[in-house]
């Protein structure tokens, strides 16, 4: 049953290049979001706005980057085939 759930959710459908892209995007976006929310909150002297803006941005990033979009699987990994283990011959 877990295999069916994984197939339905698309778990594991992201390659290494996609992981690198997601990491770069979220690091840059979090830095910009942090700076933007701080500046807006400082300028308006509103801590609730600062936290709300940052939280909303994190939520948008969560929705945009968490699912395994096809863009994140443009370079799929080709694994080597499984080798069958040879059984030792029985001696009489």
C-alpha positions in Angstrom: 0.0 0.0 0.0 2.8 2.5 0.7 4.1 2.1 -2.9 0.6 3.1 -4.2 0.6 6.1 -2.0 4.0 7.2 -3.1 3.0 6.8 -6.8 -0.1 8.8 -6.3 1.7 11.6 -4.5 4.6 11.6 -6.9 7.1 11.2 -4.1 10.7 10.8 -5.3 10.1 12.4 -8.7 12.7 15.1 -8.3 16.3 14.8 -9.6 19.5 16.2 -8.2 19.5 19.2 -10.5 15.9 20.0 -9.5 17.0 19.8 -5.8 19.8 22.2 -6.6 17.3 24.6 -8.3 14.8 24.4 -5.4 17.6 25.1 -2.9 18.9 28.1 -4.8 15.4 29.6 -5.3 14.3 29.2 -1.6 17.6 30.6 -0.3 17.4 33.7 -2.5 13.6 34.1 -1.9 14.0 33.8 1.9 16.7 36.4 1.9 14.7 38.8 -0.2 11.6 38.1 1.9 13.4 38.6 5.1 14.8 42.0 4.0 11.5 43.1 2.5 9.4 42.2 5.5 11.9 43.9 7.9 12.0 47.1 5.9 8.2 47.3 5.5 7.7 46.5 9.2 10.3 49.0 10.3 9.0 51.7 8.1 5.4 51.3 9.3 6.4 50.4 12.8 4.2 47.3 12.8 5.6 44.0 14.0 2.4 42.1 13.1 2.8 43.2 9.5 6.4 42.1 9.5 5.6 38.6 10.8 2.5 38.3 8.6 4.4 39.3 5.5 7.2 36.9 6.2 4.8 34.1 7.1 2.7 34.6 4.0 5.8 34.6 1.8 7.0 31.4 3.4 3.6 29.8 2.8 3.8 30.8 -0.9 7.3 29.4 -1.1 6.1 26.2 0.6 3.3 25.8 -2.0 5.5 26.7 -4.9 8.5 24.6 -4.1 7.3 21.6 -2.1 5.4 19.6 -4.8 7.5 17.6 -7.2 6.7 19.7 -10.3 7.9 18.4 -13.7 10.3 21.3 -13.9 12.3 19.7 -11.1 12.7 16.4 -12.9 14.2 17.5 -16.3 17.4 15.5 -15.7 16.2 12.1 -14.4 18.8 9.8 -13.0 19.4 6.6 -14.9 20.4 3.9 -12.5 22.5 0.9 -13.2 20.6 -2.4 -13.7 20.3 -4.8 -10.8 22.8 -7.6 -11.0 21.6 -11.0 -9.9 23.7 -12.6 -7.3 25.1 -15.9 -8.5 24.5 -18.8 -6.1 27.6 -20.9 -5.3 27.6 -24.4 -6.7 26.8 -27.1 -4.2 29.6 -29.6 -3.7 28.7 -33.2 -3.3 
